[in-house]
Amino acid sequence: MADFDWVGARLQCSVAIVFARLRQTLKRDVEQRDRAGGNYAFLFHSEAHSIFVSRRDARGNSQTISFVETPDAIGVTDDEKEMFVATLTLNNDGECRLLVNGQELTEWQFRKMALEKLFFGS
């Protein structure tokens, strides 16, 4: 990788680009989980710099995980309580990764970290 264009790769590893991909993959995740059925309905909603994934029970009680795009990071909150913040990095293999508490995550690992309890917990 002596001729690796790390500057170009890092430009493609931007919050805006990753957030746009997350918007699509989170929507797919929510649709798949909602189709699986169970005691909850799962909802997806997005705005310019925010994505909301909600779980609603038959009584109308809900819990929402929010993903918020800032210029330098993606913040994740659970009903207004901060869960974690991810920045972006290019690892030593030239791959774009989300960096959370010093841990490099792929996009699916990031989505799992944010949504597993909402999707599969009680």
C-alpha positions in Angstrom: 0.0 0.0 0.0 2.9 2.3 -0.6 0.9 4.4 -3.1 -2.3 4.4 -1.0 -4.2 7.7 -1.3 -4.9 8.1 2.4 -5.9 11.7 2.0 -8.6 10.8 -0.6 -9.7 7.8 1.6 -10.0 10.0 4.7 -12.0 12.6 2.7 -14.5 9.8 1.9 -14.5 8.9 5.6 -16.4 11.9 6.6 -19.3 12.3 9.1 -21.6 13.4 6.3 -20.9 10.4 4.1 -21.1 7.9 6.9 -24.3 9.4 8.3 -25.9 9.2 4.9 -25.1 5.5 4.7 -26.3 5.0 8.3 -29.6 6.6 7.4 -30.2 3.9 4.8 -28.9 1.0 6.8 -30.8 2.0 10.0 -34.0 2.3 8.0 -33.4 -1.3 6.7 -32.6 -2.6 10.2 -35.8 -1.1 11.6 -38.0 -2.4 8.8 -36.5 -5.9 9.2 -37.0 -5.9 13.0 -40.6 -4.5 12.7 -41.5 -7.3 10.2 -40.3 -9.9 12.6 -43.2 -9.0 14.9 -43.5 -9.4 18.6 -44.8 -7.2 21.4 -43.5 -3.9 19.9 -43.7 -1.8 16.8 -40.5 -0.3 15.5 -40.4 3.0 13.8 -37.9 5.0 11.8 -37.9 8.8 11.3 -35.2 11.1 10.0 -34.6 14.7 9.6 -31.7 16.6 8.1 -29.1 15.9 10.8 -31.0 13.4 13.0 -32.3 9.8 12.8 -34.8 8.4 15.3 -35.4 4.7 15.9 -38.3 4.0 18.3 -39.9 1.0 19.9 -43.6 1.4 20.9 -45.7 -1.0 22.9 -49.5 -1.6 22.7 -50.1 1.0 25.4 -48.3 3.7 23.5 -45.2 3.7 25.7 -42.1 4.3 23.6 -38.4 4.4 23.8 -36.3 6.3 21.2 -32.6 6.0 20.2 -31.4 9.2 18.4 -28.5 9.5 16.1 -27.3 13.1 15.7 -24.8 14.3 13.1 -22.5 17.1 14.1 -19.6 18.5 12.0 -17.1 16.2 13.8 -19.0 13.3 15.3 -22.2 11.2 15.5 -23.9 11.2 18.9 -26.2 8.5 20.1 -28.8 9.1 22.8 -31.4 6.9 24.5 -34.4 9.1 25.3 -32.2 12.1 25.8 -29.5 10.3 27.8 -26.2 10.2 25.9 -25.1 6.6 25.2 -21.9 7.3 23.2 -20.2 9.6 20.6 -18.4 8.3 17.5 -15.7 10.1 15.6 -14.3 8.8 12.3 -10.9 7.4 11.6 -9.0 5.7 8.9 -7.4 2.6 10.3 -4.0 1.1 9.4 -5.6 -1.1 6.7 -7.1 2.1 5.1 -10.6 1.3 6.2 -13.1 3.9 7.5 -14.1 3.1 11.0 -16.3 4.7 13.7 -14.2 5.3 16.9 -16.1 4.9 20.1 -14.2 5.0 23.4 -11.0 4.1 21.6 -12.6 1.1 19.9 -12.7 0.9 16.1 -16.2 -0.2 14.9 -17.5 -1.1 11.4 -20.9 0.5 10.6 -22.9 -2.7 11.5 -21.1 -3.0 14.8 -22.0 0.7 15.5 -25.6 0.0 14.7 -25.7 -3.1 16.8 -24.1 -1.2 19.8 -26.8 1.4 19.6 -29.9 -0.8 18.8 -29.4 -4.3 20.2 -31.0 -3.6 23.6 -33.9 -1.7 21.9 -34.5 -4.4 19.4 -34.0 -7.5 21.6 -34.2 -6.4 25.2 -37.2 -6.0 27.3 
